[in-house]
Amino acid sequence: MKVDVYRKVETSESITGEFWLDGIKECFYLEPSRETPCYPGHPCIEAGTYRVALTLSPHLGYVCPEMLDVPGRTAIRWHIGNFPRDVLGCCVVGTAVGTNQVENSRAAFDALMAKLEGQNILAEYHDPISLAASAPPLEGASEVESALREAPMPDPTAVPSPNSPTPNSSSPQTNAPSMPAAPAVPAPPAGPTINIGEEYGTAKKNLPPTKIVLIAIGAVLVVVLIASFVKRAKPQAAGSLDNVAAIEIPGQSSTMVALTFTLRNTSDKILYVHTLEGKLKSASGESTADAVSAIDFDRYYTAFPSLKIGAQPALPPETKLQPGEAITRTIIVAFPVTLDVFNKRQSVSVVIWPYDQTVPVVLTK
């Protein structure tokens, strides 16, 4: 199977375009920009042709397409994601595209994988310049343009010949053309005159009173504000932060924290967990830390048994919650503060970023 990756729009953060499978458009995609990617040193790959294999990603935890033999790069894949922060040279796919984002990535990825499984895959990345250079010229374009330049528009006003006889000439021997008689100027009508410009052509007569205009503008603004409030982006889930267990890491001025929480999908769509973070707000400022891998939980519990007090099973990325489903899970994070600073905190939060969402789920205590 031949997969053509057409790069269409490039910004300072990303490149977006289209995936075509054997000449049929499949979906949209996003990859890092060339010069200023979200993660320095991880731009898009060079345009060219690459072999593709479906392999298990140790980082993502699921099977996805991997580009093979990319010069100077490894682990370049097509996977699930939405924004430039989700890619390190890879592509994320979606059913819709916007500025620096794709949408409905899970649905687009599942459909793409269903068509790629069992195939011998070859992918070709196309830059816009190479596409424009390979496009054939439009036949006959220069001939049409030349004909338009050379063919003058006909003059609708007939110009009499200088030697044409004048019907009303008093002397038949005179060949000089006679000048047309000036049109007679009509006499002004008797009685009072009406100045149309004064009556209907001024703002004073045409526009409604200023007070009415201001009231109408105010009403429109109120409607717009109400609509924006009702349709604003909302978190896909809610819940509570139920338990916090913390231990200071010896010799590192850092605190490891186990955060146990309840998460409930309050939307009518499936929630796919993308990334998990911990957020600490203290007197010295705010700090954010990524959740450690779920496979390391036992190792941390062995080293710091007090972390296990009140803990629940880990919540790994790619977890799926059905509409209305609720779960209680734990994440472990490490904040770069001492235990004393952590205990005097203003707040601590679990931040859950679902796929295809612009607003995270934040559970604070």
N, C-alpha and C positions, 0 to 999 in steps of 0.2 A: 504494500500500500504506500502511495506517495502522499506525504503531508506537506502542503505549501504554507509557510508562515509569512504572511504579508504584513510588513510594517507600514502603518498608515499615518499615525499622529505621534509626534514626539514632543514632550515638554522637558523642563529641567529635571523632572523627577522620574519620568517613565516613558515607555513606548507602548502604544496600544495598536492593535490591528486585528487580523482575522486568521483563523485556521481553516484551510480547505483540504478536504480528504478526497483524493482522486478526482479533482476538478469540481467538487461540490462543497459549498460553504457549510462549515460545521458549527463554529462558535466564534466568540471574540476572545482576546487574550490581552495580558499586560506583562511587561518585563521591565527591568531597570533601564534607565537612560544610559547614553553612551559616556557622557562627560561628568555628570554630577549625580550618580546614583545615591539612593538613600544610605547605602552602606559603602563607604569609599573603598575602592579596590575591587568592587564586584559589579561592574557594568554588564550590559547585555553582551552576548557572544557575537562574534563576527558573522556576517552573512556568509552562507555557504551551505554545503550539503553534508548531512551527518546521518550515520546509522542510529537507530533507536531500538532500545530493548526495554521490556517491562520488567522492572526489578523492584525488590523491597527496599524502601528507604529507611535506614536505621534511625534517622532524625525524625521523619514524619510518622513512621510506624505503619505504613501501608504501601501497597504496590502501586507504582506510577511509572510513566515513561521516562527513560534516562537517555540523554544524548551521549553517544560514545565517541571517543577520540577527538574531543574538543581541544584544540591547541591551548596548552597552559591552564586548562580548567578541568575540574572534576565535579561530579554530582550535580550536573545541570539537568533539571527535570521539569516536567509539566505536572502541576499539582493544584491543590485547592488553595484559594486565597482571594483577596480583594484589592489590596493596596500595595504601593511600592515598598512599604515596610515588610511585606510578606515574602519578598524574593531576594535572593543573593545570586543573581544571574539567571535564575530560572524563569519560567512562564507560569502564570496562573490563568485559568480559563473562566469564562462566564457566558451567560446567555444574553447579557446586555453590557454596554460599555458607556462610560462617562469620562470626565476629566480625571485622570490619575486613579481610575478604579474600574473594576468589572463587578457584575452582580450575578447572583444565583450561581455561585461557583460550584457548589456541590452537585447541582443538577447537571451543569454543563460537563463536569468531570466524569460523572457516572455514564452519561451518554457517550462521551469520547472513548472511555475505556471499553465500553461494550463493543465499539466498532474496531478498536485496535487489537483486542485480544486474539491471539492465534495468527496474527498477520506478520509478514516480513516488512518492517517499516523503514522507510527512508524519508527524512525530513529535509526540506530546503528552506532556509531563511532568505527572504527577499528584502533588500533595502529599497526605499522609494526611488532613489536615483537610478538604480539598475532596472527597475520596472519601467521608468519613463524612457530610458535609453533603448530598451528592447521593444517599445511599442511601435508598430508600423505607421508611417506617415499617412495622413488622409489623402486618398487619391483625388486628383482634380482640384485640390484646394487652391494651388497657385493660379490655375487657369481661371477659376471663378473669380478670385480676387482681382486678377488683371482685367478681366472683362468688365467688372464693376467699375474699375478706375477709368477704363477707356470709353465706356458707353455713357455719354452725358444724358442727364435728365432732360426730357423735352420741355420746351418753354410753352406754358399754356397760353401765353399772350401773343396773339398774331401781330407781326410787325409788317406794316404795309410796304410794298416796294416803292423806292423813290420815284420810279417812272410811271406809277399807277395813276391813271386819270382820275380827277376829282369829279364826281357826278354833278355837283352843284356849281362848277366853275362857270363864270360868265364869259370867259374867253376860251374857246376850244383850242386855240393855237398855243396856249400857255402850258408848258410841261411841269412847271414848279408845283410841288404838292401844296395843297391848301391846308392850313392849320385848323384843327377841330375847334369848333366854337365853344367858348367857355360855358359851362352849365349855368343856367339861370339861378340866381340866389333867391330862394323863396322869401316872401315878405313875412316878417314876424307876425304871429297871430295876435289878434286884438284881445284885450282883456288882461286879467291878472296872470302872471307867470308862476309856475311851481318849480322850485329848485330841488330836483330829485336828489342831488348829492347831499344837500343839507338835511333832507327829510329822512333818507334811508341809509346813507353811507357813512354815518358816524358811529363811534363806539357807544355814545350816549343813547342812541336810538336802538342799536342792534343787540347789545349785551344786557343780561338781566342785572338787577341790582347787586352790588358787591356783597351784601349780607347773604343773599340766597346762594351765590357762588361759594362763599366760605362755608356755609352750612353743608352744601353738597360735597365739597372736598372733605370736610370732617367726617361725614357719614361714610364715604368710601374708605377713608383711613381706618375707621372703626371696624368695618367689615373685613378689611385685609388683616388687621391685627387679630381679630377673633379667629379667622380661618387659619392663620399661621400658628396660633396657640393650639387649636384643636388638632391640626395635622402635623405638629412638631414630632420629631423623632423621639421615641420612647424606648427604654430598655425592654428587651424581650423576656426578661424574667425578674423575679423578686425573691426575697428570702431574708435570712438573718445570719449574723456571725455569732455562733453559739459558744465557742470555747477558744481561749488563747493560752498556749503553753510556751514558755520562753526559757532559753538557757544561753548563757554567755559562752562563746567559743574561746577557750584559753589562748592567750597570747596574740589574739587577732583584733581586739577591740570591736568585735562583731557579735551580734545576737541572732541565734537561730530560733525561729518561731514556727510552731505548728498552729495553723488556723483551721478550726473546724466550723463548718457552716451548713445551712440548709438552703438549697436552691430549688426554685419552683418555676417551671415554664408557664408564664401567664399569657402567652400568645397562642394563636391558632396555627402556628407553623412549628415544624421540628426545629429544636435548638441544637446546633452543632458547636461544641466548645472548640475554640481556636487556640487562644493563649490564656495563661493564668498569671497573675501578678499579686504581690503584696504591696500595700502602700502605707507608709508611716508618716504621721504628722506630729512633730515635736516642737519644742521651743526653739530649736536650732534650725528648723525648716522641714521640708518634705523630702522623703526618699522613696524610691520604688525599686523592688527587687523581683526578678522572675522566679517562678516556682521551680523547685528542683524536680528532677525526673522521678516518676513514681517508682522506678526500679531501685532507687537509692534509699527508699524509706526504711527498710530493715536495717541497713547499715547505720543510718542516723539514730534509729531507735536503740540499737545496740550500744552506740557510743554515748548517747544521751537519753537514758531511759525515761526521764521526766517528760520528754516531748510526747511520749505515747499516752499520757494521762488525758482521757477524754477524746482520744483521736478516733477517727473513722477511716474506712478505706480511702485510698488516694483518688483524686479526680484527675485523670490524664487528659491531654488534648485529644480531640476527635470523639469525645464522649457525646452520645446522642440522647436528648431528652424529648419525649413525645409531648404534645400539647397537654397541659394540666399535670404532667408528671413532676414529682418532687423527690429529691435525693438529699442525703446528708453525707458529706465528704470532707476530706482534709487536704490541705496543701502545706508544704514546708517552704519557708523563705528565709533568707539571711540578710539582715539589715546591717549596714556599716556603722552601728552605734553600740555603745556599751549597754549592758543590761540595766544599769541605773538610769540612763537616758530613756531607754525603752519603757521602763516602769513609770516614768514621769510623762509619758506621751500624752498628747491631746486626743489622738484617735489612731486606730489601725483598721485597715480595710482589706478585703479581698476584691480584686478587680478581675472580672471574667469577660473576655472579648469573644463573642460568638462570630461565626462566619456570616458574611453578608449583612453585617450590622454596623452602623456608624456610631452607635451609643453603647458603651459597655454596661454590664451589670456590676454595681458597686454595693458591697455589703459591709457596713461600718459598725464598729463598736468602740 
